[in-house]
Amino acid sequence: MTTLTAKSLGTSRVVPAVFAAALGIALITLTGHVQAAALHDAAHDVRHATGFPCH
């Protein structure tokens, strides 16, 4: 007995593309409504948390 497995290449490429687009739109939308000082402070905190020198 032989079993054939078919995989749709279309959906395996569409899902990551849709997710990336949604993430990009969300980032642009959210950063558009946040004050610049808050974004700077958040980025600064992330740099300190990861050990990246920022000064």
C-alpha distance matrix in Angstrom:
0.0 3.8 6.7 10.0 13.2 16.4 19.8 23.0 25.5 28.3 28.4 28.1 31.2 33.1 33.2 35.0 37.3 38.3 38.9 41.0 43.0 43.6 44.7 47.0 48.6 49.1 50.8 53.1 54.0 54.7 56.7 58.7 60.0 60.8 64.2 64.2 65.8 62.9 60.4 62.5 62.8 59.1 58.3 61.0 59.7 56.2 57.7 59.6 56.6 54.5 57.4 58.0 61.7 63.2 66.9
3.8 0.0 3.8 6.5 9.9 13.0 16.4 19.6 22.0 24.9 25.2 24.7 27.8 29.8 30.1 31.8 33.9 35.1 35.8 37.8 39.7 40.6 41.7 43.8 45.4 46.1 47.7 49.9 50.9 51.7 53.7 55.6 57.0 57.9 61.2 61.1 62.8 60.1 57.4 59.4 59.9 56.2 55.3 58.1 56.9 53.4 54.8 56.9 53.9 51.8 54.7 55.1 58.8 60.2 63.9
6.7 3.8 0.0 3.8 6.5 9.9 13.1 16.5 19.0 21.8 21.8 21.4 24.6 26.4 26.6 28.4 30.6 31.7 32.3 34.4 36.3 37.0 38.2 40.4 41.9 42.6 44.2 46.4 47.4 48.1 50.2 52.1 53.4 54.3 57.7 57.7 59.4 56.6 54.0 56.1 56.6 52.9 52.1 54.9 53.7 50.2 51.8 53.8 50.9 48.8 51.9 52.3 56.0 57.3 61.0
10.0 6.5 3.8 0.0 3.8 6.5 10.0 13.1 15.6 18.4 18.7 18.5 21.5 23.3 23.8 25.7 27.6 28.8 29.7 31.7 33.4 34.4 35.6 37.7 39.2 40.0 41.7 43.7 44.7 45.7 47.7 49.5 51.0 52.0 55.3 55.3 57.1 54.4 51.7 53.9 54.5 50.9 50.0 52.9 51.9 48.4 49.9 52.2 49.4 47.3 50.3 50.5 54.1 55.3 59.0
13.2 9.9 6.5 3.8 0.0 3.8 6.6 10.1 12.6 15.4 15.3 14.9 18.1 19.9 20.2 22.0 24.1 25.2 26.0 28.0 29.9 30.7 31.9 34.0 35.6 36.3 38.0 40.1 41.1 42.0 44.0 45.8 47.3 48.3 51.6 51.6 53.4 50.7 48.0 50.2 50.8 47.2 46.3 49.3 48.2 44.7 46.4 48.6 45.8 43.8 46.9 47.0 50.7 51.8 55.5
16.4 13.0 9.9 6.5 3.8 0.0 3.8 6.6 9.3 11.9 12.3 12.3 15.2 16.9 17.7 19.7 21.4 22.5 23.6 25.6 27.1 28.2 29.7 31.5 32.9 34.0 35.7 37.6 38.6 39.7 41.7 43.3 44.9 46.1 49.4 49.4 51.4 48.9 46.1 48.4 49.2 45.6 44.7 47.9 47.0 43.5 45.2 47.6 45.0 43.0 46.2 46.0 49.6 50.5 54.2
19.8 16.4 13.1 10.0 6.6 3.8 0.0 3.7 6.1 8.9 8.9 8.6 11.6 13.4 14.0 15.9 17.7 18.9 20.0 21.9 23.5 24.6 26.0 27.8 29.3 30.4 32.0 33.9 35.0 36.1 38.0 39.7 41.3 42.4 45.7 45.7 47.7 45.2 42.4 44.6 45.6 42.0 41.0 44.2 43.5 40.0 41.6 44.1 41.6 39.6 42.8 42.6 46.1 46.9 50.7
23.0 19.6 16.5 13.1 10.1 6.6 3.7 0.0 3.8 5.4 6.0 6.8 9.2 10.4 11.8 14.0 15.2 16.2 17.8 19.7 20.9 22.1 23.8 25.4 26.7 28.0 29.9 31.4 32.4 33.9 35.8 37.2 38.9 40.3 43.6 43.6 45.9 43.4 40.6 43.0 44.1 40.6 39.7 43.1 42.5 39.1 40.8 43.5 41.1 39.2 42.5 42.0 45.5 45.9 49.7
25.5 22.0 19.0 15.6 12.6 9.3 6.1 3.8 0.0 3.8 5.6 5.3 6.5 8.7 10.6 12.0 12.9 14.7 16.4 17.5 18.8 20.6 22.1 23.3 24.9 26.5 28.0 29.4 30.8 32.3 33.8 35.3 37.3 38.6 41.7 41.5 43.8 41.6 38.5 40.8 42.1 38.7 37.5 40.8 40.5 37.0 38.5 41.4 39.2 37.1 40.2 39.5 42.9 43.3 47.1
28.3 24.9 21.8 18.4 15.4 11.9 8.9 5.4 3.8 0.0 3.8 5.6 5.5 6.2 8.9 10.9 10.9 12.2 14.5 15.9 16.5 18.2 20.2 21.3 22.4 24.2 26.0 27.1 28.3 30.1 31.8 32.9 34.9 36.5 39.7 39.7 42.2 40.0 37.0 39.5 40.9 37.6 36.5 40.0 39.9 36.5 38.1 41.1 39.1 37.2 40.5 39.6 42.9 43.0 46.7
28.4 25.2 21.8 18.7 15.3 12.3 8.9 6.0 5.6 3.8 0.0 3.8 5.3 4.9 6.1 8.9 9.8 10.3 12.2 14.2 15.1 16.2 18.1 19.8 20.8 22.2 24.1 25.6 26.5 28.0 30.0 31.3 33.0 34.5 37.8 38.0 40.3 37.9 35.1 37.7 38.9 35.4 34.7 38.2 37.7 34.5 36.3 39.1 36.9 35.2 38.6 38.1 41.4 41.5 45.3
28.1 24.7 21.4 18.5 14.9 12.3 8.6 6.8 5.3 5.6 3.8 0.0 3.8 5.7 6.0 7.4 9.2 10.7 11.7 13.3 15.0 16.3 17.5 19.2 20.9 22.1 23.5 25.3 26.6 27.8 29.5 31.2 33.0 34.1 37.3 37.2 39.3 36.9 34.0 36.3 37.4 33.9 32.9 36.2 35.7 32.3 34.0 36.8 34.5 32.6 35.9 35.4 38.8 39.2 43.0
31.2 27.8 24.6 21.5 18.1 15.2 11.6 9.2 6.5 5.5 5.3 3.8 0.0 3.8 5.7 6.0 6.5 8.9 10.4 11.1 12.6 14.6 15.9 16.9 18.7 20.3 21.6 23.0 24.6 26.1 27.5 29.0 31.1 32.3 35.4 35.0 37.4 35.2 32.2 34.4 35.9 32.5 31.3 34.7 34.6 31.2 32.7 35.7 33.8 31.8 35.0 34.1 37.3 37.5 41.2
33.1 29.8 26.4 23.3 19.9 16.9 13.4 10.4 8.7 6.2 4.9 5.7 3.8 0.0 3.8 5.7 5.1 6.1 8.5 9.9 10.5 12.1 14.1 15.3 16.4 18.1 19.9 21.1 22.2 23.9 25.7 26.9 28.8 30.3 33.6 33.6 36.1 33.9 31.0 33.6 35.0 31.7 30.8 34.4 34.3 31.1 32.9 35.9 34.0 32.4 35.7 34.8 38.0 37.8 41.5
33.2 30.1 26.6 23.8 20.2 17.7 14.0 11.8 10.6 8.9 6.1 6.0 5.7 3.8 0.0 3.8 5.4 5.2 6.1 8.6 9.9 10.5 12.2 14.2 15.4 16.3 18.2 20.0 20.9 22.2 24.1 25.7 27.3 28.6 31.9 32.1 34.3 31.8 29.1 31.8 32.9 29.4 28.8 32.3 31.8 28.7 30.8 33.6 31.4 30.0 33.5 32.9 36.2 36.1 39.8
35.0 31.8 28.4 25.7 22.0 19.7 15.9 14.0 12.0 10.9 8.9 7.4 6.0 5.7 3.8 0.0 3.8 5.5 5.0 6.0 8.5 9.8 10.3 12.1 14.1 15.1 16.3 18.2 19.7 20.7 22.2 24.1 25.9 26.8 30.0 29.8 31.9 29.6 26.6 29.0 30.2 26.8 25.8 29.3 29.0 25.7 27.5 30.4 28.4 26.7 30.1 29.4 32.7 32.7 36.4
37.3 33.9 30.6 27.6 24.1 21.4 17.7 15.2 12.9 10.9 9.8 9.2 6.5 5.1 5.4 3.8 0.0 3.8 5.4 5.1 6.1 8.6 9.9 10.5 12.2 14.1 15.3 16.5 18.1 19.8 21.1 22.5 24.7 26.0 29.0 28.8 31.3 29.3 26.2 28.6 30.3 27.1 26.0 29.6 29.7 26.6 28.2 31.4 29.8 28.2 31.4 30.3 33.3 32.9 36.6
38.3 35.1 31.7 28.8 25.2 22.5 18.9 16.2 14.7 12.2 10.3 10.7 8.9 6.1 5.2 5.5 3.8 0.0 3.8 5.5 5.1 6.1 8.5 9.8 10.5 12.1 14.1 15.4 16.2 18.0 19.9 21.0 22.8 24.4 27.7 28.0 30.5 28.3 25.5 28.4 29.8 26.6 26.0 29.7 29.6 26.8 28.8 31.9 30.1 29.0 32.4 31.4 34.4 33.8 37.4
38.9 35.8 32.3 29.7 26.0 23.6 20.0 17.8 16.4 14.5 12.2 11.7 10.4 8.5 6.1 5.0 5.4 3.8 0.0 3.8 5.5 5.1 6.1 8.5 9.9 10.4 12.2 14.2 15.2 16.1 18.1 19.8 21.4 22.5 25.8 26.0 28.2 25.7 23.1 25.8 27.0 23.6 23.1 26.8 26.4 23.5 25.7 28.6 26.7 25.6 29.1 28.4 31.5 31.1 34.7
41.0 37.8 34.4 31.7 28.0 25.6 21.9 19.7 17.5 15.9 14.2 13.3 11.1 9.9 8.6 6.0 5.1 5.5 3.8 0.0 3.8 5.5 5.1 6.1 8.6 9.8 10.5 12.3 14.1 15.2 16.4 18.2 20.3 21.2 24.2 24.0 26.3 24.2 21.2 23.7 25.2 22.0 21.0 24.7 24.7 21.8 23.6 26.7 25.2 23.9 27.2 26.0 29.0 28.4 32.1
43.0 39.7 36.3 33.4 29.9 27.1 23.5 20.9 18.8 16.5 15.1 15.0 12.6 10.5 9.9 8.5 6.1 5.1 5.5 3.8 0.0 3.8 5.4 5.1 6.1 8.5 9.9 10.6 12.1 14.1 15.4 16.5 18.7 20.3 23.4 23.4 26.1 24.1 21.3 24.0 25.8 22.9 22.1 25.9 26.2 23.6 25.5 28.7 27.5 26.4 29.7 28.3 31.0 30.0 33.5
43.6 40.6 37.0 34.4 30.7 28.2 24.6 22.1 20.6 18.2 16.2 16.3 14.6 12.1 10.5 9.8 8.6 6.1 5.1 5.5 3.8 0.0 3.8 5.4 5.2 6.0 8.6 10.0 10.4 11.9 14.1 15.3 16.8 18.4 21.8 22.4 24.9 22.6 20.1 23.2 24.6 21.5 21.4 25.2 25.1 22.7 25.1 28.1 26.6 26.0 29.4 28.4 31.1 30.1 33.5
44.7 41.7 38.2 35.6 31.9 29.7 26.0 23.8 22.1 20.2 18.1 17.5 15.9 14.1 12.2 10.3 9.9 8.5 6.1 5.1 5.4 3.8 0.0 3.8 5.5 5.1 6.1 8.6 9.8 10.4 12.0 14.0 15.7 16.5 19.8 20.0 22.2 19.8 17.1 20.1 21.3 18.1 17.9 21.6 21.5 19.0 21.3 24.3 22.8 22.2 25.6 24.6 27.4 26.4 29.9
47.0 43.8 40.4 37.7 34.0 31.5 27.8 25.4 23.3 21.3 19.8 19.2 16.9 15.3 14.2 12.1 10.5 9.8 8.5 6.1 5.1 5.4 3.8 0.0 3.8 5.4 5.2 6.2 8.5 9.9 10.7 12.2 14.6 15.7 18.6 18.4 21.1 19.2 16.2 19.0 20.9 18.1 17.3 21.1 21.7 19.3 21.2 24.5 23.6 22.8 25.9 24.4 26.8 25.5 28.9
48.6 45.4 41.9 39.2 35.6 32.9 29.3 26.7 24.9 22.4 20.8 20.9 18.7 16.4 15.4 14.1 12.2 10.5 9.9 8.6 6.1 5.2 5.5 3.8 0.0 3.8 5.5 5.2 6.0 8.5 10.0 10.6 12.7 14.6 17.7 18.2 21.1 19.3 16.8 19.9 21.8 19.2 19.1 22.8 23.4 21.5 23.6 26.7 25.9 25.5 28.7 27.2 29.4 27.8 31.0
49.1 46.1 42.6 40.0 36.3 34.0 30.4 28.0 26.5 24.2 22.2 22.1 20.3 18.1 16.3 15.1 14.1 12.1 10.4 9.8 8.5 6.0 5.1 5.4 3.8 0.0 3.8 5.5 5.1 5.9 8.3 9.7 11.0 12.4 15.9 16.8 19.2 16.9 14.7 18.1 19.5 16.7 17.1 20.9 21.0 19.2 21.8 24.6 23.5 23.6 26.9 25.8 28.1 26.5 29.7
50.8 47.7 44.2 41.7 38.0 35.7 32.0 29.9 28.0 26.0 24.1 23.5 21.6 19.9 18.2 16.3 15.3 14.1 12.2 10.5 9.9 8.6 6.1 5.2 5.5 3.8 0.0 3.8 5.5 5.2 6.0 8.3 10.2 10.7 13.8 13.9 16.4 14.3 11.6 14.8 16.4 13.8 13.7 17.5 17.9 16.2 18.5 21.5 20.8 20.7 23.8 22.4 24.6 22.9 26.0
53.1 49.9 46.4 43.7 40.1 37.6 33.9 31.4 29.4 27.1 25.6 25.3 23.0 21.1 20.0 18.2 16.5 15.4 14.2 12.3 10.6 10.0 8.6 6.2 5.2 5.5 3.8 0.0 3.8 5.6 5.4 6.1 9.0 10.3 13.0 13.1 16.2 14.8 12.2 15.3 17.5 15.5 15.3 19.0 20.0 18.7 20.5 23.6 23.4 23.4 26.1 24.4 26.1 24.1 26.9
54.0 50.9 47.4 44.7 41.1 38.6 35.0 32.4 30.8 28.3 26.5 26.6 24.6 22.2 20.9 19.7 18.1 16.2 15.2 14.1 12.1 10.4 9.8 8.5 6.0 5.1 5.5 3.8 0.0 3.8 5.6 5.2 6.8 9.2 12.4 13.6 16.6 14.9 13.1 16.6 18.4 16.4 17.1 20.6 21.3 20.3 22.6 25.4 25.0 25.4 28.3 26.9 28.6 26.4 29.2
54.7 51.7 48.1 45.7 42.0 39.7 36.1 33.9 32.3 30.1 28.0 27.8 26.1 23.9 22.2 20.7 19.8 18.0 16.1 15.2 14.1 11.9 10.4 9.9 8.5 5.9 5.2 5.6 3.8 0.0 3.8 5.3 5.4 6.6 10.2 11.7 14.1 11.8 10.3 14.0 15.3 13.2 14.4 17.8 18.1 17.4 20.0 22.5 22.0 22.8 25.7 24.6 26.3 24.2 26.9
56.7 53.7 50.2 47.7 44.0 41.7 38.0 35.8 33.8 31.8 30.0 29.5 27.5 25.7 24.1 22.2 21.1 19.9 18.1 16.4 15.4 14.1 12.0 10.7 10.0 8.3 6.0 5.4 5.6 3.8 0.0 3.8 5.4 5.2 7.9 8.4 11.2 9.6 7.6 11.0 12.9 11.4 12.0 15.3 16.3 15.8 17.9 20.6 20.7 21.4 23.9 22.4 23.7 21.3 23.8
58.7 55.6 52.1 49.5 45.8 43.3 39.7 37.2 35.3 32.9 31.3 31.2 29.0 26.9 25.7 24.1 22.5 21.0 19.8 18.2 16.5 15.3 14.0 12.2 10.6 9.7 8.3 6.1 5.2 5.3 3.8 0.0 3.8 5.7 8.0 9.1 12.4 11.6 10.2 13.3 15.5 14.6 15.3 18.3 19.6 19.4 21.3 23.9 24.3 25.0 27.4 25.7 26.8 24.1 26.3
60.0 57.0 53.4 51.0 47.3 44.9 41.3 38.9 37.3 34.9 33.0 33.0 31.1 28.8 27.3 25.9 24.7 22.8 21.4 20.3 18.7 16.8 15.7 14.6 12.7 11.0 10.2 9.0 6.8 5.4 5.4 3.8 0.0 3.8 6.7 9.2 11.9 10.5 10.3 13.7 15.1 14.3 15.9 18.7 19.5 19.8 22.1 24.2 24.4 25.6 28.1 26.8 27.8 25.1 27.2
60.8 57.9 54.3 52.0 48.3 46.1 42.4 40.3 38.6 36.5 34.5 34.1 32.3 30.3 28.6 26.8 26.0 24.4 22.5 21.2 20.3 18.4 16.5 15.7 14.6 12.4 10.7 10.3 9.2 6.6 5.2 5.7 3.8 0.0 3.8 6.4 8.4 6.7 6.9 10.3 11.4 10.9 12.8 15.2 16.0 16.7 19.0 20.8 21.2 22.7 25.0 23.8 24.6 21.9 23.8
64.2 61.2 57.7 55.3 51.6 49.4 45.7 43.6 41.7 39.7 37.8 37.3 35.4 33.6 31.9 30.0 29.0 27.7 25.8 24.2 23.4 21.8 19.8 18.6 17.7 15.9 13.8 13.0 12.4 10.2 7.9 8.0 6.7 3.8 0.0 3.8 5.5 5.4 6.6 8.9 10.2 11.0 12.7 14.4 15.7 17.1 18.8 20.4 21.5 23.2 24.9 23.5 23.7 20.6 22.1
64.2 61.1 57.7 55.3 51.6 49.4 45.7 43.6 41.5 39.7 38.0 37.2 35.0 33.6 32.1 29.8 28.8 28.0 26.0 24.0 23.4 22.4 20.0 18.4 18.2 16.8 13.9 13.1 13.6 11.7 8.4 9.1 9.2 6.4 3.8 0.0 3.8 5.4 5.2 6.2 8.6 9.9 10.6 12.2 14.3 15.5 16.6 18.5 20.0 21.3 22.7 20.9 20.9 17.6 19.0
65.8 62.8 59.4 57.1 53.4 51.4 47.7 45.9 43.8 42.2 40.3 39.3 37.4 36.1 34.3 31.9 31.3 30.5 28.2 26.3 26.1 24.9 22.2 21.1 21.1 19.2 16.4 16.2 16.6 14.1 11.2 12.4 11.9 8.4 5.5 3.8 0.0 3.8 5.4 5.1 6.1 8.6 9.9 10.3 12.2 14.3 15.3 16.5 18.2 20.1 21.1 19.6 19.3 16.0 17.0
62.9 60.1 56.6 54.4 50.7 48.9 45.2 43.4 41.6 40.0 37.9 36.9 35.2 33.9 31.8 29.6 29.3 28.3 25.7 24.2 24.1 22.6 19.8 19.2 19.3 16.9 14.3 14.8 14.9 11.8 9.6 11.6 10.5 6.7 5.4 5.4 3.8 0.0 3.8 5.4 5.1 6.1 8.6 9.7 10.5 12.4 14.2 15.4 16.4 18.5 20.0 19.1 19.4 16.6 18.2
60.4 57.4 54.0 51.7 48.0 46.1 42.4 40.6 38.5 37.0 35.1 34.0 32.2 31.0 29.1 26.6 26.2 25.5 23.1 21.2 21.3 20.1 17.1 16.2 16.8 14.7 11.6 12.2 13.1 10.3 7.6 10.2 10.3 6.9 6.6 5.2 5.4 3.8 0.0 3.8 5.5 5.1 6.1 8.4 9.9 10.6 12.3 14.3 15.3 16.6 18.4 17.0 17.7 15.0 17.1
62.5 59.4 56.1 53.9 50.2 48.4 44.6 43.0 40.8 39.5 37.7 36.3 34.4 33.6 31.8 29.0 28.6 28.4 25.8 23.7 24.0 23.2 20.1 19.0 19.9 18.1 14.8 15.3 16.6 14.0 11.0 13.3 13.7 10.3 8.9 6.2 5.1 5.4 3.8 0.0 3.8 5.5 5.2 6.0 8.6 9.9 10.5 12.3 14.2 15.5 16.6 14.9 14.9 11.8 13.5
62.8 59.9 56.6 54.5 50.8 49.2 45.6 44.1 42.1 40.9 38.9 37.4 35.9 35.0 32.9 30.2 30.3 29.8 27.0 25.2 25.8 24.6 21.3 20.9 21.8 19.5 16.4 17.5 18.4 15.3 12.9 15.5 15.1 11.4 10.2 8.6 6.1 5.1 5.5 3.8 0.0 3.8 5.5 5.0 6.1 8.6 9.8 10.6 12.2 14.3 15.4 14.5 14.6 11.9 13.5
59.1 56.2 52.9 50.9 47.2 45.6 42.0 40.6 38.7 37.6 35.4 33.9 32.5 31.7 29.4 26.8 27.1 26.6 23.6 22.0 22.9 21.5 18.1 18.1 19.2 16.7 13.8 15.5 16.4 13.2 11.4 14.6 14.3 10.9 11.0 9.9 8.6 6.1 5.1 5.5 3.8 0.0 3.8 5.4 5.1 6.3 8.7 10.0 10.5 12.4 14.3 13.7 14.8 12.8 15.2
58.3 55.3 52.1 50.0 46.3 44.7 41.0 39.7 37.5 36.5 34.7 32.9 31.3 30.8 28.8 25.8 26.0 26.0 23.1 21.0 22.1 21.4 17.9 17.3 19.1 17.1 13.7 15.3 17.1 14.4 12.0 15.3 15.9 12.8 12.7 10.6 9.9 8.6 6.1 5.2 5.5 3.8 0.0 3.8 5.5 5.1 6.2 8.7 9.8 10.7 12.4 11.0 12.1 10.1 13.0
61.0 58.1 54.9 52.9 49.3 47.9 44.2 43.1 40.8 40.0 38.2 36.2 34.7 34.4 32.3 29.3 29.6 29.7 26.8 24.7 25.9 25.2 21.6 21.1 22.8 20.9 17.5 19.0 20.6 17.8 15.3 18.3 18.7 15.2 14.4 12.2 10.3 9.7 8.4 6.0 5.0 5.4 3.8 0.0 3.8 5.5 5.1 6.4 8.7 10.1 10.8 9.6 9.8 7.5 9.9
59.7 56.9 53.7 51.9 48.2 47.0 43.5 42.5 40.5 39.9 37.7 35.7 34.6 34.3 31.8 29.0 29.7 29.6 26.4 24.7 26.2 25.1 21.5 21.7 23.4 21.0 17.9 20.0 21.3 18.1 16.3 19.6 19.5 16.0 15.7 14.3 12.2 10.5 9.9 8.6 6.1 5.1 5.5 3.8 0.0 3.8 5.4 5.1 6.1 8.7 9.9 10.1 11.1 9.9 12.3
56.2 53.4 50.2 48.4 44.7 43.5 40.0 39.1 37.0 36.5 34.5 32.3 31.2 31.1 28.7 25.7 26.6 26.8 23.5 21.8 23.6 22.7 19.0 19.3 21.5 19.2 16.2 18.7 20.3 17.4 15.8 19.4 19.8 16.7 17.1 15.5 14.3 12.4 10.6 9.9 8.6 6.3 5.1 5.5 3.8 0.0 3.8 5.4 5.0 6.2 8.5 8.5 10.7 10.2 13.4
57.7 54.8 51.8 49.9 46.4 45.2 41.6 40.8 38.5 38.1 36.3 34.0 32.7 32.9 30.8 27.5 28.2 28.8 25.7 23.6 25.5 25.1 21.3 21.2 23.6 21.8 18.5 20.5 22.6 20.0 17.9 21.3 22.1 19.0 18.8 16.6 15.3 14.2 12.3 10.5 9.8 8.7 6.2 5.1 5.4 3.8 0.0 3.8 5.5 5.3 6.2 5.1 7.0 6.8 10.2
59.6 56.9 53.8 52.2 48.6 47.6 44.1 43.5 41.4 41.1 39.1 36.8 35.7 35.9 33.6 30.4 31.4 31.9 28.6 26.7 28.7 28.1 24.3 24.5 26.7 24.6 21.5 23.6 25.4 22.5 20.6 23.9 24.2 20.8 20.4 18.5 16.5 15.4 14.3 12.3 10.6 10.0 8.7 6.4 5.1 5.4 3.8 0.0 3.8 5.5 5.1 6.0 7.1 7.5 10.0
56.6 53.9 50.9 49.4 45.8 45.0 41.6 41.1 39.2 39.1 36.9 34.5 33.8 34.0 31.4 28.4 29.8 30.1 26.7 25.2 27.5 26.6 22.8 23.6 25.9 23.5 20.8 23.4 25.0 22.0 20.7 24.3 24.4 21.2 21.5 20.0 18.2 16.4 15.3 14.2 12.2 10.5 9.8 8.7 6.1 5.0 5.5 3.8 0.0 3.8 5.5 7.7 10.0 11.0 13.7
54.5 51.8 48.8 47.3 43.8 43.0 39.6 39.2 37.1 37.2 35.2 32.6 31.8 32.4 30.0 26.7 28.2 29.0 25.6 23.9 26.4 26.0 22.2 22.8 25.5 23.6 20.7 23.4 25.4 22.8 21.4 25.0 25.6 22.7 23.2 21.3 20.1 18.5 16.6 15.5 14.3 12.4 10.7 10.1 8.7 6.2 5.3 5.5 3.8 0.0 3.8 5.6 8.9 10.7 13.9
57.4 54.7 51.9 50.3 46.9 46.2 42.8 42.5 40.2 40.5 38.6 35.9 35.0 35.7 33.5 30.1 31.4 32.4 29.1 27.2 29.7 29.4 25.6 25.9 28.7 26.9 23.8 26.1 28.3 25.7 23.9 27.4 28.1 25.0 24.9 22.7 21.1 20.0 18.4 16.6 15.4 14.3 12.4 10.8 9.9 8.5 6.2 5.1 5.5 3.8 0.0 3.8 6.3 9.0 11.6
58.0 55.1 52.3 50.5 47.0 46.0 42.6 42.0 39.5 39.6 38.1 35.4 34.1 34.8 32.9 29.4 30.3 31.4 28.4 26.0 28.3 28.4 24.6 24.4 27.2 25.8 22.4 24.4 26.9 24.6 22.4 25.7 26.8 23.8 23.5 20.9 19.6 19.1 17.0 14.9 14.5 13.7 11.0 9.6 10.1 8.5 5.1 6.0 7.7 5.6 3.8 0.0 3.8 6.3 9.4
61.7 58.8 56.0 54.1 50.7 49.6 46.1 45.5 42.9 42.9 41.4 38.8 37.3 38.0 36.2 32.7 33.3 34.4 31.5 29.0 31.0 31.1 27.4 26.8 29.4 28.1 24.6 26.1 28.6 26.3 23.7 26.8 27.8 24.6 23.7 20.9 19.3 19.4 17.7 14.9 14.6 14.8 12.1 9.8 11.1 10.7 7.0 7.1 10.0 8.9 6.3 3.8 0.0 3.8 6.0
63.2 60.2 57.3 55.3 51.8 50.5 46.9 45.9 43.3 43.0 41.5 39.2 37.5 37.8 36.1 32.7 32.9 33.8 31.1 28.4 30.0 30.1 26.4 25.5 27.8 26.5 22.9 24.1 26.4 24.2 21.3 24.1 25.1 21.9 20.6 17.6 16.0 16.6 15.0 11.8 11.9 12.8 10.1 7.5 9.9 10.2 6.8 7.5 11.0 10.7 9.0 6.3 3.8 0.0 3.8
66.9 63.9 61.0 59.0 55.5 54.2 50.7 49.7 47.1 46.7 45.3 43.0 41.2 41.5 39.8 36.4 36.6 37.4 34.7 32.1 33.5 33.5 29.9 28.9 31.0 29.7 26.0 26.9 29.2 26.9 23.8 26.3 27.2 23.8 22.1 19.0 17.0 18.2 17.1 13.5 13.5 15.2 13.0 9.9 12.3 13.4 10.2 10.0 13.7 13.9 11.6 9.4 6.0 3.8 0.0
